């Protein structure tokens, strides 16, 4: 039986540690062997796209990884698993997602990273994992929560080595 892990907390000192956390999420996506939905939350400039770059590079993408603010989705179909990076910041109405066939992206064994998921409320599936990034001193705080049984299972297999130390004053990285 899998022990439920409600959240992990990390202090990310710099861009490299943010990308390393993305690489760990890529490892979890591969390990899942099934589709995985990850919500990326946080204000502008908190590192959501940097984290996404770490995911895509760890999955084997060697080109640029940019936020698809105007196109809404950037496909990385040649990766294993195939990945889609969504940025819903400029979405005017969640119904716009229906016109782009949003449901098709969530069928199959794809990794879907979604920035600004609250803007697609009502049309997006529940996340397996939620990553919230916020400013913490000179770096960033990252909180990862499970949103499904699969997410909880993956969180329990998270390997935080090399991902930075816990946020100042919070004790250990894993909080239950």
DAJOCOR-V783957 format. One record per backbone hydrogen bond with DSSP energy under -0.5 kcal/mol. NH is the residue of the N-H (numbers start at 1). CO is the residue of the C=O. If there is no record, write none. Layout:
NH|CO + NH|CO
This chain:
6|4 + 7|175 + 8|144 + 9|173 + 10|142 + 11|165 + 12|10 + 12|140 + 13|11 + 18|14 + 19|15 + 20|16 + 21|17 + 22|18 + 23|19 + 24|20 + 25|21 + 26|22 + 27|23 + 28|24 + 29|25 + 30|26 + 31|27 + 32|28 + 33|29 + 33|30 + 36|110 + 38|36 + 38|112 + 39|129 + 40|114 + 41|39 + 41|131 + 46|43 + 51|47 + 52|48 + 53|49 + 54|50 + 55|51 + 56|52 + 57|53 + 58|54 + 59|55 + 60|57 + 61|56 + 66|64 + 69|67 + 72|68 + 73|71 + 74|85 + 75|73 + 76|83 + 79|76 + 80|59 + 83|76 + 84|111 + 85|74 + 86|84 + 86|113 + 87|72 + 88|115 + 91|88 + 96|93 + 97|94 + 98|95 + 99|95 + 100|96 + 101|98 + 102|97 + 104|101 + 105|101 + 105|102 + 106|102 + 106|103 + 107|104 + 111|82 + 112|36 + 112|110 + 113|84 + 113|111 + 114|38 + 114|112 + 115|86 + 115|113 + 116|40 + 117|114 + 119|116 + 120|117 + 121|118 + 123|120 + 124|120 + 128|37 + 129|37 + 130|145 + 131|39 + 132|130 + 132|143 + 133|41 + 133|131 + 134|141 + 136|139 + 139|136 + 140|12 + 141|134 + 142|10 + 143|132 + 144|8 + 145|130 + 145|143 + 146|6 + 147|128 + 148|128 + 152|148 + 153|149 + 154|150 + 155|151 + 156|152 + 157|153 + 157|154 + 158|155 + 160|158 + 163|160 + 170|167 + 175|7 + 175|173
